[in-house]
Each structure stands twice: as structure tokens, then as C-alpha cells.
């Protein structure tokens, strides 16, 4: 079977619509995306029906734009890959139907991809402006986003072992909910990160859930509840006056937990290569402290550029072309799933 040189990739797992052209080396020839922040802002969160409707409006124009930006013709595309799990079912359906239609019309191989696998491979993406640091298997990975916060041992491509996860809120979800408490507009998590600049990280004694427990499990619900009680006791004037301190203290508590568990994973596994990925890996403080920590520990740390941290089709393209070139194909009956399929990841119970 001849190897596939490049693929068209589609990502519509939540509210970001993204299309990319990626080659077999991980070179991103084009990635174009559209977010829906303005559409969801009045509701304070993602509305599934609005998300799927907007995907239908933007997806095909983005496909055309990605091909134009990559300067490729359809005859140079060797396959179509698309996120089919996990995510919002309505959003996933739009991407799946579009990808299947293109694959049928163009007579191209088709494959559904796990969104989480995309995040795990995102640090290996490269483009004309970015070359990733030298990374090798096996490595420890922290995937941290609005929907997922987990630690993995990645032994090889396709060999992913879940070491532990959050027991409740994902870190990104905690940031968004805290921002909403402060009256920030959606998406609030990124604004919390920005407002934290200049604030005092120890202004408020917020809890670090499970940070001292000798396992890989995390919890952010207690932190969220404590922060809510703190904010509710403040007048609006005091809240505005202390906004930077509130954000800095909350952000520090989340980062403390993430890095403590990541440090334990490195210690237990003995691995020297580490990845931090997912939407929250765009957080300034997590990136800053992660770099300092890795240098102190003499570790090789890879964090994707900001454009590959959030949901994007380039990471789906890299996972997809690797699997296509291993001979994998999906049937055109493939459906969406709101959950990560059990066979994709081996869980060891969160030691």
C-alpha cells in the first residue's frame, strides 16, 4: 500500500471549526479556524445547538480556504480525517458528514480520530515558523483543557496509558466558572489568565485539592467552591479592586496542583521527556512555571505554540495520517461519540 503524503483534516468537537492540510512529517501546510465566542457570549457558555449550526455555515468555506492557503489541489490530498470522539454530538456530526461526503466524492480514504490523541501529538507539529524540540518516546503527558485534565504515559504512537485524571471539574472548566463568578464574559478562562498579570499569587489562601496525596488524581471542585464563597463575601467595589489578586491566587492554585501531579508522574515513571498540551497549556503561568520546573529537573519539555494548544485540525491531521499510513480506515457508517472509547486509552486507575 503506497504511503499517503498529506491529508485534509477537520475538527468540530466543540465550538471551534478548524480545517488543516498536514503532511506525513507533521508539517502543517495550512490551518484555518473560526471560533464562535460572540455567538455564545450572551449565554455564558457553549450552547450545543448554536455550535452545530455555526459549524454548518463555516466548515465548507474553511475547507476551500485551507486548500488555497496550502497551495494544494484535491489530487494532492491522500485522505480525509476528522474528529469523531469525544465532543458535542451535534458538532461532531457536522464534521463527520462533511468529511464522509468529501471522501466519497473524491474517492479518498476516510478515518475518524480521537480528539485527545490529537492533543497528545500536537507538540510534534511543525510549520514554517516553528520547529518542535527533540522529543522521543516514551514520555509523560499532561493534557489540560476545558473538558479534560489527565496524565498519560505515552509509550509510542497509539500506546497511551492513563495515569490519572481530575475527579470532577477539568482545569479549564474551573477557570471558566471562576471567571463567570467575577462577572467576566465568555470565554472567561483566558481573561482570568490575563487579569492575573500583576496580581499577588498569595493574596488569598485558596485550597490545593489532593495536592499532597500520593497518586495522580486531581480535584478542582473544592477550589471552585472556596473561591465562590470568597467572592460572594465581597462587595462589587472590593471585587473590582482586588480582581488581579483574585485571578492570580486562583490561577496559582490550579497551576500548583497540575505541576505537583506532573512532577509525581515524572518521578514515578522515571521518564525525562514531558509534554504539556491542551487549551489550558496556553496559560501563561503554567507555561512559565513548567519551563522553570523542567529546567530544574533537567527534563525535555514540549509545549505546543499557542495556535496548536486550543482545538485545531492540524493535530487531528497528524494523528490521522499516521494511522492511515498504518493501514487503518473507518467505515462510512462511523458515528460520533461524546466519550473517549475505552479501547483507545489504557487506564490504570489513577495511582
N, C-alpha and C positions, 0 to 999 in steps of 0.2 A: 504494500500500500504506500503510494507516494506521500511524503510529508506535506503538511499544509503550511504555507508560508505566512499567511495572515488571515485574520478573522474580523468580522463585524460583530461587535458586542453591544448588548442592550441591558440597561439596568433601570428597573422601575419598581423596586421593592417597597418604597415608601412614597415620599412626595417629591423626590428629585428625579427628573427624567434625564438620562445620560446615554450617549452613544459614542463608541470608540472604534478605531481601527488599530489593531495591535498585531505585531509580527511575532514569529516563533522565538525570538530572543528576548522578548519583553519590551521591545522598543515601541513606544506609543507614537504612532504616526499622526493620530488625531484623537482628541476627546472633546466633546461639546456637551454642555449640560444646561438645564434650565431648572431653577428652583421655584417653589410656589409659596414663598414666605408671605407675600402680600395677600394671597388668597386665603391663607389660614390664620393670619394675624388677628382678625376680629374674633376668632373663636378660642384663641389662647392655646391652640394645639392643632395637630393634623386631623382633618375631617376626611375619613376614607373615601366617601363618595366624591368629594371635591377633588381629591388627589387623583383618583382614577379618571375622572372626566378630563382633567387638565393633561394627563398623560396622552389621552387620545388626540388632543389638539396639538401637542408639541412634538410627539415622537417621530412621525414621518419627516417633518421638516428638519429635525436634527439628524436623521439618517442621511438625508441629502447633503446637509452641511458637513457632516463628518467625512463623507466620501470626497467632497470638494476640497476640504481642508487637507486631507491626506494625499490628494492628487492621484487617487486610485480609481480605476474603472471596476465595474462589477466582475469583469473577467479576471481581475487580480485578487478577488476575495475568495478564500478557500473554504469558508464555513461561517455559520451563524450561531452565536452562543448568547444565552440570555439567563438572567436570574430567574429561577422558579421557586426558590425557597431560601430562608424564611422571609416573611414580609406580609404586607396587607394583601389579602387575596384579590381584591378588585384591581389594585395597582399591578400585581404580578400578572394577572390575566391579560392586561393591555400589552405588556411586553411580550408575553408568550405568544399571543395570537399574531402580533406583528412579526415576530421572529419566525414563527412557523410559516407564515404566508410568504415571507421573503425566501426562506429556504426552499419551499415548494416551487415557487415561480422561477427561481434561479437554479434549481436542482443542486442545492448545496447541502452538505452535512449539517445537522442540527443537534444542539446539545444544551440541556438545562444545567445550570451551575448553582451551587450553594453560595449564597451571599457571604457567609462567614469565611469560606475558603478564599474568596476574593480578598477579603481584608487581610488574611494571613499572608497572602502573596504580594500585597500592594508594595511592600518595601523593596521588591525586586524589579519594579517598573523603572524604566529609564526613558529619557527623551533628549531632545537637543540641548536642553538646559540643565539636565540633572543626570548624574551617574551615581547609582547607589554604592554605599560602602561594600567592601568584600564581605559576603555572607556565605555561610555554609551550613549544611545540615549536620547534626541536629541543632535545634535552637529552642529557646523558651520564648513564647509569645504572649503578650498581654493585649487582648482585643477589648477596646473600651469605647462604647458608643451610647446612643440614646436607648437602644433596645437590648444591648448585650454587654456584659462585662465578665470576661473569663480569662483564665490562664491555661495555656496549652504547652505540651511538649510536642514539637514538630520534628519527627524523626526523618522524614523525607517527604517529597511531594506525594500527597494523598494519604500520609500516615500521621494522623492528628489525634493526640491523646489529651482529653480534658482533665486538667489537674484540679481545677476548682472554679467556682463561679459565684456571683452575688446571689444571696438567698432571697433578695427582694428587688428593690429598685436597681436598675443599671445606673452607672455613674452619670451618664449623660442625662438620664431621666431625672436624677436628683438635682442636677444643675438647673434644668429647665423648670422644675417645680419650685425650687428656691427662688429663681428669678421671678416667677409668677407671683410668689408671696410678696416680693418687693415692688410689684406693680410694673415690671418690665414687660415689654411687648414680645410676642413670639417671633423668632425662637430666642428664648431668654438665656440659654446656657452660654452662648458666645458673648452676650452682653455682660454676664457676671464676670467672665474672664477679663474683659476689657475694663470694667469698672474696678476690678481688684487691683489694678495697677496703681501704686502709690498708697494703697491701704495697708493697715497693720495686720500681719498674719496671725498675731496673738492677741488681737483686741478683744475677742470673745472666746471663752473656753468651751468650744464645741467638742462633742464626743467623737472618738475614732472607733467605730464598731468593729469588734472582733480582731483588732489590730495585734493583740498580744497572744491570740490563740494560735497554737502550732499546727495550722492547717492552711489550705489555700482558699478558704471560704471568705466571702466579704458580705457586708451588710451596710446599707446606707439609709434605711428607713428610720433608725434611731437618730441619726444626724439630722435628717429632714424634720423629724418631729421636734427635736430640740431647737432647731433654727426657727421653726414656726412659732413655738412658744416665746422665743426671744423677740421676734419681730412683732408679735401681737401685743406685747407689753409696751412697745414704743409708740410715741405719738408720730404723726406723719412728718412733723418738722424734725424730730430726732432721727427718724429713719432716713430721711433725705440727707441730713447732716453726717450720718455715720455710714452712708451707703458703701463707700470704698472699703471701710473696715469690715463691714458685714460680708461683703463679697470676698475680700482677701482671706478672712478667717474661715469661711465656708470652703473656698477653693483649697486652702491649705489642708483642711481636714480630709477632703476627698483624696488629694494627692498623697498625703501621708499613708493612707490605707493602701492605695494602689501600689506604691513603691515598696511598702513593707511586705506585701504579699509577693510581689515580683522578686524582691530580694530573697525571700524564703525559697521561692521556686528555683532560683539560680543556685542557692546553697545546697538544696536537697538533690537536684539533678546533677550538679557539678558542671553544667554547660557554660560556655564562655561567649556564646553568640545569643543576642537578645533582640526581640522585635517589640515595638510598641506601635499599635495600629488601631484604626477605627476613628470615628468622628471626633472623639474627645482627645485623641492624640494631637489634635490641632491646638489644644490648650497650652498657652504659653508657659505656665508654671510647671506643668507636667513635663514638657519638653526640656525646659531649663534644668530642672532638678534631675530628670532622667539622664541627661548628658553628664552632669556632675557626678551622679551616682555611678554611672558606667565607667567613667574615667578613674574614679577612686578604686573601683573593683577590678580594673584592668579588663573590661569586657568590651566586645564589639557590639555596639548598639546601632540598630537601624530604625529610623522613624521616617515614614514617607513624607515627601513635600506636602504642603497644605492641600494642594489640588488633588492628591491621592488619598487624603485622610477621610474625607467625607465620602458618601456614597457616589461611586463613579463607575462607568462602564469599562474603563481601562483595566481595572483589577479583575473584572469578570472575563475580559478578553484574554488575560494571561492565564488564568485558571482553565479557561475553555480551550485554548489552543494546545495547552499541554495535554489535556485529556483527549482531545480529538486525535492528536498525534500518537496516542497510546491505543487508538482504535475504538474509543468509546463513542457511542451515538445514543441519542434519545429518540423514542418513538414519537410520531406526531400526535399521539394520544396523551403525551405527558401533560399533567396538570400542575397547578400551583399548590404550595403548601405553606401554611402560616408558621410551621415549625421546621427546625432543622432535623432532617431524617437521622434516626438513631445510627444507621449503618455508616453515616459519613464521619462520625466522630466517636472515638472510644472513650467513654467516661470511666474514671477510676474512683469516683465517689468523693472527690474534694478533700484530699488528705490535709 
